[in-house]
Amino acid sequence: MFEVIISNVNTGRVWRRLFDHRDEADRHVDRFLDADSAWPRNRRNYRIEIYHRPAPVIRRVAAAAATEEAA
């Protein structure tokens, strides 16, 4: 998993998003910076970071249900 962190240097606002692949994260950053709007985005006003994050651990729910039935 990859986490994209975009922060606005002027206001301090932070956006965070998780993606499964690096290509998806890169496309998101490109779309964010190239967005057509009334207020064009200047690259120097944003700090953009992409971090590799380990995938979350998936645990079985059945084990938790069995302990509730025993109690």
Secondary structure as UniProt FT lines:
FT   STRAND          2..8
FT   TURN            9..11
FT   STRAND          14..19
FT   HELIX           22..33
FT   HELIX           43..45
FT   STRAND          46..52
FT   HELIX           61..70
//
